[in-house]
Amino acid sequence: MTAHHTQLQYLPADLKRELLPKHVAVIMDGNGRWAKRQGLPRIIGHKHGVDALKDLLRCCKDWGIAALTAYAFSTENWKRPQEEVEFLMTLFQRVLRQELREMLEENVQIRFVGNLQALPRILQEEISRSMEETKDNRAIRFTVATNYGGRQEILQACRAIADQVKQGLLQPDEIDEATFERHLYTAGICDPDLLIRTSGEMRISNFLLWQMAYAEIYITDTLWPDFDRAEFHRALSAYQQRERRFGKV
């Protein structure tokens, strides 16, 4: 979370509480480009990106948005320079350790989704501890997609269901959407209503492929470290202008 809390608890007057998304997902793109524009190393962009995420989490909590999911590290991100990957793993670990007390005080429930077994052992331990200690918190559900890939998630769900069929625990004609969703990393989390992507890129980058079926998508040219409350306000205003028909007329 963040130390300064200036008036954030008040929902802007032009936003309608009943039309707020219940679940916001973000693809936090542009840390490296932000740093380059400042003449700084890419890793400094990631540090500022963490600050932007903490501010957004507090904003969601105070404005009454029940869930926030952030795409922190994809399965493809391992292809980045080793120094950058190692820095990110250390950064995740340090932020978790530093922020856990405040997440407990602020009643934030944190959950990590993805292939967590492939992460460094010490980071896995911090993740397990943070999820266990915040599991009963209810103010907001904060999900962090780490070593996450949407295709990988769907494949592992298919394998798990196929194994149940093979063991005779499940019949093929019993497989429906609810069955499938129970085998996803995100089981128990409602689908996002709004996806925000920063830095102007027009793609979803293998993020929550099943869950995004009916999400509204908002693209901004703003680089992630510069995504502040005013930018989030604009995203929510745009969302509230849309008519969500879910395939109906």
Secondary structure, DSSP 8 states (H G I E B T S, - for coil): --S--SSTTS--TTS-GGGS-SEEEEE---HHHHHHHTT--HHHHHHHHHHHHHHHHHHHHHHT--EEEEEEEEGGGGGS-HHHHHHHHHHHHHHHHHHHHHHHHTTEEEEEES-GGGS-HHHHHHHHHHHHHHTT--SEEEEEEEEE-HHHHHHHHHHHHHHHHHTTSS-GGG--HHHHHHTSTTTTS---SEEEE-TT----TTSSTTTTTT-EEEE-SS-GGG--HHHHHHHHHHHHTS---TT--
